[in-house]
Structure formats: structure tokens, C-alpha cells
Amino acid sequence: MRVALHTRLRPDRIAEYEAAHRDVPAELVAAIRAAGATSWTIWRSGCELFHLLECEDYARLLAELEHLPANITWQERMGELLDISHDYSNAGAGAGLPTVWEL
């Protein structure tokens, strides 16, 4: 399945966000893959971030990552950099952007 997400950076934290994503912890990357993700791409336009995640089952992916210490640490770090974040604990599997059109 494909899931599109939208988040927004704090304007003064763009460089930190990009630096963090150059060094995503290997443990977290392995856990995301083990939870069924096959790809995750993030695009940035100014402070707007658009994510496209491909995975077997998004709800399962979220559930498997929810209590993982590496993910908890990462989400806390991202929470400091984002104005609008995807909240794994509250948004759940229905948090993706709705599909408007596909070719």
C-alpha cells in the first residue's frame, strides 16, 4: 500500500531536519523495514514536507514502531523540528492524505 503524509518544518529548523535525515539511526531504518516498509521518500518545498511511504500494512507498521526506543527518541527529536507532525500515537493508520486522483 502507498501512504502520503504531510508535515511542516519550523522555519528556523530546516538545516537541522535535513542534517538529521542524513544520519537516520541504522536501528530505526532496520525496524522500519522489518515492519514492512519497502520505501519512504520525503520531498521538501520550503517548510512543507511531503512523504510517500510504501509498506505492506500501515497500521501494523505504526504498531510495531510505537514502543521501539529508537523510534521514540527519533519522534521526540522530530517533534522539536516540526510545526505539524505526524503523531504516531494519535493519528494512527488513517493519517495519510486522501487520494484525489491517480493515473
Backbone as a ProteinNet text record, in pm:
[ID]
protein_1_A
[PRIMARY]
MRVALHTRLRPDRIAEYEAAHRDVPAELVAAIRAAGATSWTIWRSGCELFHLLECEDYARLLAELEHLPANITWQERMGELLDISHDYSNAGAGAGLPTVWEL
[TERTIARY]
84.1	0	87.8	36	105.7	34.4	112.3	57.2	129.4	52.6	108.9	85.2	188.4	180	228.8	182.5	226.6	269.9	386.4	432.9	488.5	511.5	562.8	676.1	786.3	902.8	887.6	950.5	967.4	1069.8	1042.5	1131.3	1277.4	1301.6	1438.9	1507.1	1442.4	1497.7	1522.3	1514.3	1529.7	1665	1771.7	1905.7	1920.1	1866.8	1874	1796.6	1679.9	1597.2	1670.5	1726	1797.9	1921.6	1992.6	2109.6	2069.4	1958.7	1912	1882.8	1828.4	1793.2	1912	2025.4	2148.5	2208.1	2154.9	2210.5	2098.7	1999.9	1892.4	1955.4	1928.9	1991.3	1963.7	2069.1	2057.2	1953.6	1944.8	1846.7	1704.3	1679.6	1546.7	1516.2	1612.7	1592.8	1561.5	1636.6	1612.8	1473.9	1431.8	1299.8	1187.2	1205.1	1104.3	1091	1203.1	1199.8	1137.4	1175.8	1122.5	971.8	921.4	778.1	700.5	770.9	703.6	718.4	793.8	813.7	913.2	879.9	971.8	1036.4	973.5	1036	969	1044.5	991.3	1069.7	1001.9	1064.4	1001.4	1086.2	1038	1085.3	990	1021.8	997.9	1077.1	1059.2	1039.8	938.8	916.1	905.6	1010.9	1015	1007.4	905.6	887.3	791.6	731.2	634.1	705.4	671.2	729	619.6	649	554.6	623.7	560.1	617.1	535.6	604.6	537.1	600.2	518.9	561.4	494.2	571.8	516.1	544.2	437.8	450.3	342.8	359.7	261.5	131.8	144.4	28.1	66.2	11.5	49.7	14.8	-100.9	-140.1	-42.2	-2.1	94.7	229.4	272.2	399.3	399.5	293.2	284.1	285.8	212.1	205.1	341.3	414.9	545.4	648.2	635.3	732.1	697.5	571.1	521.4	605	644.5	715.8	865.2	913.7	1055.7	1136.6	1232.4	1308.6	1371.7	1427	1488.4	1384.9	1263.2	1157.9	1108.4	1095.6	1051.5	1150.7	1279.5	1383.7	1376.2	1359.4	1351.1	1229.4	1114.9	993.8	1006.3	1072.1	1095.8	1184.2	1288.1	1379	1304.3	1224	1148.7	1044.6	986.2	887.6	942.5	1072.3	1137	1156.4	1154.8	1185.5	1061.8	949.2	829.2	723	652.4	532.8	411.9	401.3	294.6	362.9	332	395.2	290.4	335.4	250.9	269.6	169.9	177.3	142.8	244.4	225.6	129.4	126.7	42.5	-104.4	-133.2	-271	-331.4	-250.3	-304.3	-343.1	-264.3	-297.3	-291.7	-345	-334.2	-415.3	-507.9	-588.8	-530.4	-406	-348.1	-300.3	-297.6	-246.6	-337.4	-278.6	-355.2	-452.2	-572.2	-666.3	-624.6	-647.7	-618.5	-724.7	-680.4	-771.9	-778.1	-662.4	-656.8	-534.9	-545.7	-434.2	-437.8	-320.5	-311.1	-276.4
-118.1	0	123.2	234.2	362	456.9	531	627.9	760	866	1000.4	1076.4	1144	1221.5	1363.3	1456.2	1594.9	1638.1	1699.4	1759.5	1897.1	1978.9	2113.7	2141.1	2191.6	2227.1	2363.7	2379.3	2512.6	2583.9	2706.2	2774.3	2783.1	2792.8	2805.5	2670.3	2559	2426.2	2341.5	2402.8	2328.2	2257.3	2328.5	2269.2	2151.5	2165.3	2055.7	1933.9	1957.2	1847.4	1771.5	1845.7	1780.7	1707.1	1766.1	1700.4	1570.7	1573.3	1452.9	1340.7	1375.9	1273.2	1223	1288	1233.6	1126.8	1117.2	1024.1	957.2	899.7	826.8	702.6	676.9	562.3	429.9	352.5	224.7	133.7	137.2	55.3	93.3	222.3	268.5	229.9	246.7	207.9	58.3	-23.6	-168.2	-200.7	-131.1	-156.7	-116.6	-5.8	37.5	-66.8	-116.3	-221.2	-350.3	-388.6	-511.7	-502.1	-380.2	-359.9	-358.8	-376	-391.1	-276.7	-172.4	-62.3	-104.2	-75.3	-104.2	23.1	138.1	265.9	377.9	486.2	606.2	722.9	810.2	927.1	1051.2	1152.2	1280.1	1389.9	1474	1591	1714.4	1820.9	1945.7	2061	2143.1	2268.2	2375.7	2453.7	2549.7	2472.9	2500.7	2432.2	2313.4	2294.6	2186.3	2057.1	1949.7	1818.4	1723.6	1650	1552.6	1417.3	1318.4	1185	1086.9	994.5	881.6	755.5	678.2	556.5	437.7	338.4	214.9	104	34.2	-69	-175	-285	-392.9	-353	-298.9	-267.9	-151.5	-33.5	86.7	78	27.2	13.7	-76.4	-185.1	-275.7	-207	-132.8	-62.1	32.7	111.2	203.7	130.6	21.2	-55.6	-113	-160.6	-220.7	-116.3	5.4	110	185.2	181.7	267.3	263.6	147.7	136.3	109.9	115.5	92.9	212.8	192.2	305.4	395	335.9	417.8	507.4	458.4	539.1	647.1	613.1	711.9	828.3	797.2	900.2	984.3	917.7	987.8	1080.5	1031.9	1113.1	1234.9	1219.1	1332.6	1436.2	1387.7	1476.6	1549.9	1476.6	1537.7	1635.5	1605.1	1693.3	1831.8	1840.3	1969.1	2049.3	1981.9	2046	2078.1	2017	2028.3	2117.1	2193.1	2267	2176.2	2096.5	1997.5	1862.9	1771.3	1640.9	1531.8	1420.3	1300.3	1235.6	1237.3	1184.4	1036.5	952.8	808.1	755	816.8	762.3	801.9	914.3	961.7	957.2	971.8	980.8	844.5	745.8	610.4	588.8	477.4	434.1	519	598.6	681.3	819.6	842	975.7	1018	927.9	962.9	1060.7	1130.4	1222.7	1142.6	1193	1121.4	1130.5	1026	1024.6	1105.1	1197.1	1278.5	1226.3	1184.2	1139.2	1051.3	951.7	864.6	838.2	821.2	781.1	634.9
0	0	0	-52.6	-51.9	42.5	120.7	214.6	191.9	169.5	155	284.8	331.1	454.6	429.4	510.3	503.2	642.4	650.2	774.9	740.9	841.3	818.4	916	861.2	941.9	1005.9	1119	1176.1	1087	1047.1	951.7	995.1	1123.2	1172.5	1196	1158.3	1187.1	1062.4	943.3	818.5	811.7	839.8	830.6	927.2	1048	1145.5	1097.8	1038.4	989.1	878.3	784.8	675.5	726.5	822.6	880.9	951	1023.3	1093.5	994.6	878.8	781.4	701.1	714.7	656.3	747.5	870.1	968.5	1048.6	979.1	1047.5	1111.2	1239.2	1306	1232.8	1215	1144.2	1210.2	1343.2	1414.6	1374.7	1356.9	1317.4	1173.1	1083.9	944.1	935.9	1008.6	1008	1063	1166.4	1225.5	1130	1059.2	962.3	852.1	803.6	700.3	755.1	875	935.1	957.5	976.8	997.9	866.6	754	625.6	527.5	559.7	465	357.9	233.6	123	70.5	92.9	56.9	135	152.5	217.2	159.7	90	28.7	87.8	115.7	167.6	72.7	28.3	-52.4	31.6	6.2	79.6	-17.9	7.8	-63	43	60.2	170.7	301.7	381.1	509	498.8	382.2	363.9	326.4	395.6	369.4	322.1	217.4	163.6	161.5	219.3	233.9	150.1	87.5	23.3	79.8	146.6	214.2	147	113.2	59.5	160.3	198.8	300.5	280.9	350.9	344	414.4	534.8	618.2	710.1	682.7	755.6	904.4	935.8	1076.7	1151.8	1089.8	1152.8	1169.5	1067.7	1075	1195	1208.5	1321.8	1454.7	1462.7	1587.9	1624.7	1525.5	1553.8	1595.7	1546.9	1580.4	1708.5	1747.4	1854.7	1983	2028.7	2157.1	2140.8	2018.8	1992.6	2042.7	2133	2187.4	2080.4	1974.5	1868.9	1801.8	1783.8	1722.3	1818.5	1944.7	2043.9	2047	2050.6	2050.6	1923.3	1808.5	1680.2	1675.5	1720.7	1717.9	1809.1	1922.8	2011.7	1942.4	1874.3	1801.3	1689.8	1612.7	1502.8	1556.7	1671.6	1731.9	1761.2	1786.6	1812.1	1684.3	1568.6	1441	1357.5	1392.2	1309.5	1373.1	1288.5	1331.6	1325.9	1219.6	1204.7	1187.7	1277.2	1269	1258.2	1208.5	1206.2	1342	1424.7	1559.5	1557.1	1571.1	1561.7	1667.4	1782.5	1888.4	1873.3	1806.8	1799.1	1659.2	1555.7	1420.5	1365.7	1396	1354.5	1205.5	1162.7	1024.6	929.7	977.2	890.8	867.1	904.5	899.4	761.3	665.9	534.5	461.4	364.7	282.1	195	173.3	88.1	-58.3	-132.7	-276.4	-348.9	-433.7	-512.6	-655.7	-710.1	-848.5	-867.8	-952.9	-989.6	-1138.4	-1198.2	-1338.9	-1344.5
[MASK]
+++++++++++++++++++++++++++++++++++++++++++++++++++++++++++++++++++++++++++++++++++++++++++++++++++++++

